[in-house]
Amino acid sequence: MNKLLFTLTLIALFAACKKESNTLQPTASFTFSHNQANEFSLVTTDTTMLISSAENASSVHWDLGDGRTSENNQFVLSYPKSGTYTITLTAKAQNGKQTAVSKKVKVLDRVLKEINIKRIYWSLDPNFRDTSWPLTANADVYLKIQLLKNGEEIFQGAYPPNAEVIYTSPVIKNVSNSGKESYGFVLKDKIVLEKKLLEDRRYLISLIAKNASGEHWLTSNWAVGSSQTINFIRPSFNGLIVNLSLFSEIEMYLYFE
């Protein structure tokens, strides 16, 4: 008798558990690298982790808002183009029930907004001067940014005339070679620069002097011995500072927009 009661109890418990599993509703939720905000900002080509925290789900489905999908519980997220994207996570249970949750991602560009030429210098000493420098103590000076595509290279003392020009600054008139003055520009047009191309120095950043004898290359981020660093704007972290130095010094401010 006792064995029969025990067996009947087990059957009842199993039936109750099965019934409960058939009525469970899955819940869908996710975070951006454990950030639980409903809206998230990301800069083009930068990465974050998408992490599902769905419950009572046997599978998940992601729609990243740009045509891409995924079935993984977590993965690295990155967008190549700026814009606002809606990410939707759908959690599905074995019983066929499903639920979904969506969040917005705002993907920003790195926009060149300001250029500060902190120092302009060239030497007139015949024993200490670059062959590309002007022979006069004063010259007009401007900055040029060009995009070097595959196969386009440069050589010391010159710049590739056919490389695509991304930006040309206003001309600064009658600049002294002493290096004692600084100059700044605020850009009106939207100039977007890509992080990978900056890091690989595929943007040729040149400081050029002009006088009666022609144009002369003062410095660039391709010059032998030049230093190029890329750092966050602190303390806001809302952009990058690109610093270039070799005799002359240039700072470029890129803001996330």
N, C-alpha and C positions, 0 to 999 in steps of 0.2 A: 504494500500500500504506500509506504513511504517513498519507495523508488518511483512509483507511478506519479505521486505528487511532485517529486523533484523534477521528473521529466517534463510534466505539464508546465511547471514553473519556468523551466529553461525555454520551452517552446514559446511561452507567452512573452518572456523577456526578449527573445530573438525577434518575434513579430513586432514588438513595440519599437525595438531599435531600428528594424528595417523600415517601419512606418515613419519613424522620425527622420531617417536618412532621406526618405523620399519626399519629405516636406521641407527640408532645409533649404533656405534661400542663400545663394552665394552673395558675398559682399565684394565690391570692387573698390580698391583704393591703391594709390601709388605715390611715390615721392621722387624728387629730383635729388639724388645723392643725399637722401635722408632729410631733405628740405620739404616740409609738408605744405608749403604755400600753394594756393590755387592758381597763381600766376607766377611765372618764372622768366627771368631774362638771361639770355645767352648771346655771346658774340659769335659771329660766323666762324666756322671751323673749330671753335673751342668745344670742349666736351663736358658732359655730365653723365651720371649714371641714372638710368630709369629703373626703378625698383618696385616691383609689384608686392603689395601686402594684402592681396586678395585672400579671403577666407572661404572655406567650404567650396572651393573651386577645384575641379579636376584639370582644367585648362584655362589659359588666358590668351587673349588676342589683342594686339596693339594696332591702332591706326595712328600714324605719326602726322597726319594732316598734309603730307606732301606726296602722297601716292605710295609711300613705304609702309609695310606692315611687319609684325614680328609675333612669334608664338613663345618667345623666351620670357622667363620670369624677371630677368634683369639683363641689361645690356648697355653699352655706351651709346649715348645720343649726341649727334652733331648735325648741324645744318650748314650747307654751303652758301645759301642765299638768305639775305635779310627778309624779314616779314613777320607776321603774326600767324602762328600755327596752333591748331587745336589737336591735342593728343587725347585719344579715347582708349581706355582700357575696358575690355569686356571680359568678365569672369563667368565661366560656365561650369555648372555642377554636373555630376554623372547622371542625375535625373532629368537633365535637359534644361533646367531652369538657368537663367542667366541675368546678369545685371551689368550696368556700365557706368563709368564715371569719366568726365572730361575735364581737362585743364588747359590753360593757354600758355604758350611759350612765345615771348617776344624776342626775335633774333635781330641783333644790332650789327651795324657796320662799324668799321674803324675809319672815322672821317678826319682827314687832315684839316685842322682849323687854324692853327697858328704856327708860324715859323719865326724863330729867334736866331739871328746871326750874331752870336756873342762876340766873335772876334774875326777880323779879316786881316790877314798878314801875308806879305811876300817880301823876300829879301832882294836888295839891289847889289849885294856883295857878289862879285863875280866868282869868288871862291866858295860861296855858300848860297847857291840858288838853284832851284829846279829849272830845267831848260824850258819849261812851259810858262814860266812866270813872266810878266811884263817887265820891260826895262825902265819904266817910268814910275815915279813915286806916287802918282795918282792915276786912277782909272775908274771907269764906270763898272759896277759889279751887279750881277744878278745870279739867281739860283735856278737850276733846271733839274727836273726829275724825269727820267726816261725809263721805259720798261724794256728790259733786255729779254728778248725771246730766245728760244733754243737756237743755238748756232751764232747768236750775236755776241761778240766779245769786243773788248776794248784794248787799247795799248796805252802805255804810260805817256802822258802829255797830250792826249787827245780824247775825244768822245765820239761815239758812233752817230754820225749825222742822220742816219736813216731809222734809228730806233724810235719807237713811238714816244712822243712827248706827253707826259701825264700832267705836268704843271711847269709854268715859267713865271717867276716872280716879277714884280715891277723892278725896273732898273734903278739902282742907287747911284746917284751922280757923284762924280769927283771924290771917290773914296781914297783915303790915305792908306799907304801900306804899313802904317805903324802898328795896327792891331789894337788901338786904344778906344775905338768906338764900336757900338753895337746897334743893330737895326732889327726891327720886327715887322711882321706882316700878319694881318688877319685875312683869311681867305673867304671870299664871298661865295664862290661856287663849291659844290659838293665834290670833293676829291676823296674817293674811297681807296684805301690801300689794303692789300691782303697780307696777313701775318706771315704766311709761309714765304712769300716773295720778299718780304722785308728781311726775314731771317736768313734767306739764301742770297741776299744782296742782288736780287734780280731787278730791283729798282736802283738805277744809277743816279745818285744824288751828287750833282756837280755844282761847285761855286766857280763862276766864270767872270773874268775881267775883260773889259773892252777898252782899247785905246786906238790911237791913229794907226798902229801897226796890225790891228786885227783883234781876234779873241784869244784869250789865254786861260788855261785851266789852272785855277789856284789850288783846288783840292777836290777830292771826291771820296766816297766810301769804297771805291775800287783802287785808290792810290796805295802803293806799297807803304806799309807802316801805319795806315789809317786805322782808327778805332771806331767801331760802331756798336753801341749798346742799346738795348730795348728794355725799358722798365715801366712799371705801373706809375701813374700819377698818384702820389700820396698826399693826404690820407684818404682821398675820396675813392681811389681805385676805379674811377669812371673813364679811364683812358690810358694811353701809353705815351711815353716820351722816348723819342729816338734821338740819340746823341751821336754826332759825328765830329771827330777831331783829328786834325793833323795840320799843325801850324795855325790854320783857321779853325773855328768851332761853330757848329750849327746844332740847334735843338728844334725838333719838330714835335708838335703836340697833336695826337690823334685821340679824338673823343668817341666814346661808344654812343652811337645814335641810330 
